[in-house]
Structure formats: structure tokens, C-alpha cells
Amino acid sequence: MSKCIMIQGTMSGAGKSLLCAALCRILRQDGYRVAPFKSQNMALNSGVTRDGREMGRAQIAQAEAAGVEPDVRMNPILLKPSSDVGSQIIVNGVARGNMTAAEYFAYKPKLIPDVLAAYRSLAEEYDVIVIEGAGSPAEINLRENDIVNMGLAGLVDAPVLLAGDIDRGGVFAQLYGTVALLEPAERTRVKGMIVNKFRGDVGLLEPGLRQIEALTGVPVLGVVPYLRVDIDDEDSLAPRLGVKTGGAAVDVAVIRLPHISNFTDFAPLAAHPTLGVRYVERLRELGAPDMVVLPGTKNTTADLLWLRESGLEAAIVRLAAAGTPVLGICGGYQMLGETLLDPDGAEGALPSLRGMGLLPCTTTFAPQKTLLRVRGTVTAGALQGAAVEGYEIHMGVTEARGEPFCALDGGAADGCAAGNVWGTYLHGLFDSGAVTEKLAALLCERKGVETDAAPVDWRTYKERQYDLLADGVRAALDMEAIRRILEGV
């Protein structure tokens, strides 16, 4: 019978996702067949499985760490915020529409069969399920009908490790307060605590560690250092979104849209030694970059209006006219066109909106979502000939009247190109490395920068990052104690 272990946190951003990825890698290295599981994830970073379903990128990364193919069963419920009070609800990889927070809270109990069916199906195939919680189990206003923290732990009889974030301060209060707010039956599930993201001398923590153990009756299983590994982040709390200076020869400015999604598309660019990637959310931060990127978004029309009101749209149009390369991906591609039509109100109340006018194309939004994994070859300008493998997640169809950006296997075309402005629906555009190298060569030539940087094999690079993560966490945690918890002894 499959065993399980669950990582819960004292707050959002405590490092649950990376700790779960680390355990997936460690247990895989130790010979277990491992699968990650998060019953409900709220994130705008998502990917497409081989069978055309949508799931959170955190669980995709954890599956990669475990050495298994990402499977929508690992994330049966995905919530994609589309406004401050509402989200698109995706169940088993398929969108079921939009709900307000109150509507979803009432609807949530109906999803328990989906959650348990996904979990039990995985448990039949794997030795260990590494489960990630969400937010904090001490959110007592959400205890009723919980399906992601202690509620799920009870449903699948999971032992829990509680992680606290010392980097933000107050870690002992975090741990103590969380345990104190749990119900007695929930406290018995907490088998260990982890202090995460520590910088400094662990010896100085020892008195506090012993006291928190005495106060809670729960052992501290390790102090994990602040690990500088490059692994896909969750959304708004991702440290990389705060990067304001690229720090490399070539300056790539990614616009940090209010509803930015799939910003992990740009991790391969940031890993390239010649390219500096920074995120811009104010006009004064833009400056004169060597390239501008408009990323994906969960709300294209709202973010285009924000771009217009902030003055960034006009600045980007001026840069494009001066010859600066501009790339739009997914929602960013839609913005670059001439017109955005929304006859069914899929994006909001505006039936029509003027685009940025940098590409000869028109987008018509529709309630149906496109989910595809594709391969092809870039046909646009200096990037021509680069092989690409990626995925599409978008609502709407774009009619392009100019040169296509990419020729897809099977004969279809993707995207649009007009000189130095490119648009594409392909997420994962830079993962293969071919587009990244051609882009780096183009930008270096334009800037007069010489580079002999070796190409980055992104898949090899990611595997190395998972190993570094596992090494750091294995060295910090009492893995023998964790194995005993897994075995129930």
C-alpha cells in the first residue's frame, strides 16, 4: 500500500513547494516510486499535460523532480485568479467556469470525490505520495470544508511536517501559533517541524529549537538553509519577479502585468550568461532595454488597460518604432494586435478593445479554452530555423494577416511577426535552447557585444537544480526520522 507524507506551512511562501520537490527527488534517489499531490492549488503558472489537461506548474516541477511524467491527478483542482474576488475553476485539468470566493467556498465540498479519486488512483501506482498543503492550516475561518490542509490529511490519513519561514522573521511564533490553533486531533498529525530559509549559524538557533519543541511537543527535524536553486516558482511571491536589474550585457525587460501568468517561460533566458532579465511594473523602471517582453496574463483586456493607463504602452510602441525587439507571448501576443473582440463576455464587459497595433492580427475571445502541446520551427526573421517545443493555454482565436512566427508540425501556423515585433501562443518557447541562442546572438549583434557563452541545455540545467535542492535538504533534515514517519513507527 502506498505511503504518504504531507508538508504544510505556517503561511503562504513558507517554502512548501520546494520542500515537496526536494522530498520527491530524495525519495526517488533512494529507490522509491514517488508522485507529488496537491489537491487544490491557486496559481497563474500552469502547464499542459501530454493528454491536453491543465495543471499547476509547481506540481509539474515536483513531478520532474520525482522523475515521472506530470499527470493532472497530481493537481486535481487548480484555481486561476481572474480578479481580486474571483477565479477560474479547473477540475481534473478542465475549466468549469468562474466563481467568486464565496461561491467556490460553498461549492468546494462537491469536489471531495474528485480529490479522493485522483489521490487513490495515484496511490495504486506509486510507493510514496508527497502531499503539499496550501497557505496555512491555522486559517481557522477556512477550517470548515477544508480539502487541502488538515481536512485532506484526515481524509487520506497523512502525517504532517510543518514548515516555517525564518527569512521573514518570527519563525517560532509562526510554529507555535500554528500548532496552538489546530484542533487536538489535528495536532496529533504534526510529526515534525522544519525551520526553512535560514541564513547564519545554526548553533545560535539551538536554544529556540529546544524551547519550541518543549512548548509544542513536536520535534524539529531540521533547519534548511536558504538554498539558491533555480526551480519554477509560484506566482506573486516569486523572488524573481522582484528583480529590477538584469546584471548582464544584454537587458531584457519583462513587463510585470497585474495578472501575469507563466512567467517561468523566462527562466531559461535568465539562466543565460549574456542575458539579464528584469521585471518592470512602472514607466520609470523601463528605461531603454535591448528587448521588451509582454508575458502571458489571465486577464488580457484588464492588463492592456493597465498598460495603457500606466504609460507603458506608449513607451513600448516608441521602442518598437525605434527598432527594439518586442515579443508577446499568449496574452502579450493578443495585446500586440490591432483589435480584441469579446462578443460573449469571456474576458469582461468590453465587447471590443483597441490593441497596441504592433502586429496585423485580431483576437476574438471565446469561453472555450485551447490546451495543446506542440512542436515546430520558428520562421520569423533572425530567429528563423530554431526548433521549438511548447504548449498553448489560452481562451480565444487570433487571426493573423502577416508573416507567421512559427510553423507547427502538422502544417498549422502559430503567431505573427512584423519586423522586430513577434507574437506567439507558445509557452515554453525558450526551453529547448535553440530560440534562446538565436535571440542572444541577435541581441548581442544589435548591441555590439561579443559573447562566447556556451549554450545552456535547459533540461540538463533543471536536473542539476533538482539534485542541488535535494542535496541541500537531505543534509539539513533528519531523513531517518522522516522515514520512520513514513513507515508509521
N, C-alpha and C positions, 0 to 999 in steps of 0.2 A: 504494500500500500504506500502511496506517495506520502512523503513528509512535507511539512511546510514550516516557514518561519516568516515573521512579519516585522517590517521596520515602520514604526510610527514616529512622528516628530513632535516637538514641543510647539512648532509654528511652521508656517509655510517658509520654504527656503532653508530649513534646517539641514538639508543635505540628504534627504531620504532617497532621492532618485539615484544619486551617485553611490550611496552605501549599498543599495539594492544591486546596482550594476556590478559593484565590487564583489558582493557575495555570489552573484551569478558566475562571475569569472573564477573566483577562488574555488567554488564547488565544482565547476567544470574542470578546472585544473586537477582537482582531487578525484576525478573519475565519475562524478555524478552526472546524470542527465537532468538538466536544470531548465526551468521555464520561469520567466517573470510573470507577475499578475498584479494589475491594479484595477479594481472593479469599476472605479469612476475617476476619470481624470478630467480636469478643467485646464485646457491648453489650446493655444492657437498654432502650436507647432505639431503638425501631423504628417503622416506619410500614407502610402498606398501599398497594400499587400499584393502578393502575386495574383490573388483571386479578385482583385479590384475592390477591396474594402479599405475603409479609413480607420486609422488608429493613431494614438499619441506617439510622438517621437521619443519620449522618454522610455516607453516600453519597447520601441524598436531598438534603441541603443542597448537596453538591458538584454534583449534577445541576441543582439550581435555579441555582447559580452559573454553570453552563455553558449555562443556558437550554434545557435539554432535560427531557423527562418522565422521572421516576425509573423505573428498569427493574431488575427483580430480577437481571438479568445483571450489573449493576454491583456486586453483592454476593452471589455465589452461595452462600457459606457464612456463616451467622450463628449464633454461639454465645450463648445466653442463660443466664447462670449462675442456677441454681436452688438451689444450696447452695455451701458452701465447696469442695467437691470434685467437683461435677457441673454439667452444663449441658444444656439442651435444644438439640438439633442441628437446624438448619433448613437445608435444601439446596434451592436454586432456589425459595426462598420457601415451602417446605412442611416442616412439622415431621416429623422421622424418629424422634423419641423422645429419651430422656435417656441420657446416658453419663457415666461418671466420666472424670476427666482421663486415666487410664491406658487406659481403653477407647477413648477418642477418639484418643489418640496411635497406637494400633495400627490404628485404622480409617481414619485420615487418608489414607494412600496411595490408597485406593479412590476418593477424591474428586477425584483429579487429572483424570480425564476430564471431570467436571462443570466444574471450574475452567477448563480449556482450551477447552471447548466454549463457555462463556459469553464468555470473552475473545475468541476468534476470531470469534464472531458479532458482537460489538461492533466489532471491528477492520474488519469488512466494511462498516460503516455510517458510521464516523467517521474524521476525519483524524488525530486525536491521542487517545490513551488516557493519562490521568493516573492513575498507579497509586499507591496508598497501601500502605505496609508496615504491620507491627503490632509493637508492643513494640520490640525491638532485634534486629538481625541478629547481635549478639555474644552472644546467649543460646546458647552453644555446646552446652549439653545438649539443645537442641531442633533442632540443625542437621540431624540425620537426619530425612528425610521432610518437610523444610520446604516449605510450599506458599504462604507469604505474604511472605517476605523474599527472601533471596538465591536460595532454591530456585525461587521464582516468577520472579525476574529472569532466571535461567538458562533457564527454560522458554520465556519469551517474548522473550528477548534484549533486556532493558531496561537502559538506562543509569540510574545511580542518583545521586541527590543526597542527601547525609547531613546531617540537621538535628540540632543540639544545642541544649539549653535552658540559656541563660546565667542565666536568672532563678533557677534553683535552685543555681547555683554550680558550679564545676569544669568549665566547658564544654570547656576544652582537654584535660583528662584524659578527658572523655567521648568527644571526637572521636578523640583519639589511641588510646585504649584500644579503641574500636570497630574502627578500621581495623586495629590490630595483631592483633586476634583473628580477623580474616577470613582465609579461605584465600587463597593467592596469586591464584587465578583470580577469586575474589570481589572482591579489591581492585581489580583492573583495571576492574571495572564502576563503581566510585565515581569519577564525573567531576567532582564538586564538593562543597563543604561549605557549609552555611548556619548562621550563628550566629543563633539565634532568641530573641525576647522580651527584647531589650536595652533597658535604661534608662540613659541617660547620654551621655557624649561618645564617639563612635565613635573619635575620634583617639587616645584612651587605649588602645584595643584594638590599634592597628596593630602594635606590636612582637610581640604574641602571635599575631596573624593571620599575620604573615610567618614566625614560627618554626614554627607548626603546619603551614603549607604546606611548609616545608623538611623537617620531620620525617616527614610522610606522603606527600609528593609529589603532594598533591591541592590544587587551588586553592580558596580561599574565594571564593564567588560573591556574598557579600553578608552584611550584618548587618541583620536585620529588627527594627525596634523593637517594643516591647510595644504592640500595637495594641488599642485599646479599641473593639472592634466587637462587636455583639450578634448572634452566629450560634450555631446549635444546637451544644451541647457533647456530648462523650462522657459516660460515666456518672460513676463515683465521683471522677474527677479534676476535674470541672467546678467552676470557681471560684464559680459562682452558688450551689452547694449549701452553701458556707461562709458565706453571707450570714445574719447573725444579727439585723440591724436593718433594718427596711424603709425608714426615712428619708423617709416621705411622710405625708400627712394621715391616710390610712386604712391600718390594719395588717392584712395578710393573712398568716396563719401556715400554711405548708405543712408537714405532718409528714414528716420525712425518714425514711421507713421503711428498714429494713436492706436490703430488696430493691427499693428504689424504681425504677420504670421510667417512661419517657416524661415526665420532669419538664420537658421542653421545652414541655409543654402550657401552662406558666405564664409563658413568656417574654412573651407579649402583655400579661399583667397587669403584669409588672414594668416594661414599657415605658410604661405609662400614667402620666401625671404625678401623678395623685391617689392611686394605689395603691402601697403599699410591700409587697413580697413578701419574706418571710424564711423560713428553713428551721429547723425545730425538731426536735431529737432527744432532748431531756431535759425532764423535767417542769418544772424550774426555769426553763427558757427560754420556756415557753409564755405565761405571764402572762395578760393579758386582751385578746386580739386582737379585731378587729372582724369577723373571719371565720376559720374553720378549714377547711383543705382536706386531705382524705385522698387522696393520689395513687394512681396505678397501682402494682402490685407484681408481681414474678414468682412470689412465694410468699405468697398471701393468708393462709393459715392460720398460717404461721410468723410473719408480720408482725403479725397480730392478737394472737397470744400475746405477742409482744414489747410491743405497745401496752398490753396488759393488765398485764403484769409491771412495766412502767416507770411505771405510774400515769397515763399519758397518756390511756388510755381513759376512766377515771373523770372526769378533768378535762374532757375533751371532752363527755362526757354532761352534766356540770353546766353547761357553757357553753351547750349546745344548749337545756337546760331553761330557762335564763335569757333565751333569745331570740337568742343569737348564731347567725348563719347558718353552717351546716356543709354542705360539699359533698364528696361522694365520687365519684371517677372510676375506673371499671373495678374493680380490686381494692379500692379505697377504698369504692366503692359496695357491693360484696359484703360488706365488713366491717360496714357500717351496718345491714344487715338483721338478722333475728331468728335465723336458723339457717343454717349452712353444712354441707352434706351432701357426703360424698365416698365413695360406695359402691365405686368402682373404684380408690381409692388414687391418683387423679391428682395430688393435692397432697401426699400423705404418708401417714402411718399412722393418722391420726384419721378415723374414719368419720363423725363428727358433731362440730360445734363451735358453741357459742353465739355469736351475733353481738352487736353493740353494742346492738341493739334500738331503734334510732332510726328505722328505716323498716320498714313492714309488707311484708317480702319474704323469700323463702327462695332460696338459691342451691344448686344441685346441680352439682358439678364432674363433668366427663367428659373422656376422653382427647382428644376431637376439639376442634380449635381453630377459633373463629369469626374470620374475616378479612373485613371488609366496609368499603367506603367508602359513606357515607350522607349524605343531606341531610334537613333537617326544620325544624320550628318549635317553639321552646320553649313549653310550655303551663303551666308551673308559676309560680304567684304573680306576684311583681313582675317576673320575667324573661319573662313571657308575651309572645309575639309576636316574639321575637328569632329571626331566621333563623340556622341553624347548618349547617355542613358539616364533617364529621369522619370518623373511621374507628374501627372496633372491632377489638381484638385481645384475645381472652380465651378461657379454657377454662371451660366451664360455662354453665348457663342459669339466669337469675334469674326467679322467678315473683313479680311484684309485685301486691299486692292493694289498693294505694292509688292515688292520682292519678298518672298518668304524668308524667315530667319533660318529655318531648318527643314530638311527633307526627312520624313519619318520612314522607317522600314514599313513596307506595305504600300507605299505610294502617296500617303497623305502629306500635307504640308503643315508646318507649325509656325505661328508668329508672323512678324512683319519686320522689314528693315528699310530704312531710308537714310542712306549715307552713314553718318556717325550715330544714328539713333536706332536701337534694336528693341524689339519686344518679343517675348516668348512666354508660353504657358508652362515651360518645363522647370519644375523644381528639381534640385539635384544636378543642375546644369554643370557645375564645376567638379563634381565628384570623380569623374573619370580622369581628370587631369589634363586632357587634350585641350579643352577650351581655356582652361587656366593658363597653360603655357603660351598659347597663341595670343591671349589677351595680354599677358605680361610682356611678351615681345612687342606687341603693338604699342602699349603704353610707354615702354622704355624707349622705343624708337621715336615716338612723338616728343618725349621729354629730353631726348639726347642723353639718356642714361645707359651706360654699358653694364651688362649683367652676364655672369657665367653661372648663375644659380642653377643647381641641379633640379630637375623636375621632381615634384612631390607626388609619390604614389599614395593617394589618399586612403585607400583600403589598408595598405601596409601601415601607414601612419596611424590610422584609427586602432588597428590591432595592437600596436605598440602602446598607445594611450591606455587601452583596457588593461594591458599587462602592468603598466606602471601604477594604475589605480589599484589593481589587485595586490601588487607588492606592498604598496604603502598601507593599505587597510589590513592586510594579513599581518604585517609587522606590528600594527598598533593594537589589534584586538586579540582577546583570549579565544583563539579558534577552537581549542579543546573544549572550553565551556560552551561555545556555540554548538559544537557537535553534540554535546550531551543534551542541550536544549532541544535540538532537532530529534534526537532519539527518545526524548521524553523521560530522561533519567536525571 
